Amino acid sequence: MLVAAAVCPCPPLLVPEVAAGAAPELDAARAACTDALGVLAAARPDRLLVVGPADGAGPETYPQGTRGSFRGFGVDLDVSLGPDRGPESERTARGLPYGLAVGAWLLGRTGWADAPVEGIGVGEAFPAERCAALGRDVAARDRRSALLVLGDASACRTLKAPGYLDERAAPFDAEVGRALGAADVAALAALDAALARELKVSGRAPWQVLAGAAGDTALAGTLLYEDAPYGVGYVAATWS
């Protein structure tokens, strides 16, 4: 059963070492992510599942202790998905994709040690119905499960955004923010995968996994942060 969820953006710039000058314009997003993880800790789950964007369709699983790195961004910084408790043989040879690496950084930053951790990567080609099924499976694994859900909204909010300006981006992001803030499972499940791909949305599949995991639970949503400082939509929310 899903008892709590935290939704956080996952740009590598969230990590101060990656961002030249620490990107103070993301301080509010960092603070919101810290607050969101506090909600997860307060729920005292039996297991934390970290769900984020992957390079392939997925799902790809990453056991606790899997390493991630920001060396590809020119920073000598490595992270571990949760406390490293298992022998090397139990870890995957694959490193964490960037979104899950940001999640691992968030967990390390807040000192997560409240429950075992597992990572799951899902990509933009992972269909909505399979996201829902994966979410239901994740929620059923433990008596009390929690999710840390990572992903960004559109990358097309301004002329200087990675995907240039697309007039459909702001309305799409507004609906995502509303749905995440209201814990609207139906609205998240109905997100248009094709439109999300065109708008370079990395969070569509992870959010739909969350929708599947929440199912008929009566979790209430709280929107903690919503902005697009670099022309990319970032949203932080909690469900509890």
Summary of the structure (lengths in Angstrom):
residues: 240
radius of gyration: 16.2
end to end distance: 12.1
largest distance: 49.7
contacts: 901
relative contact order: 0.22
helix: 39%
strand: 20%
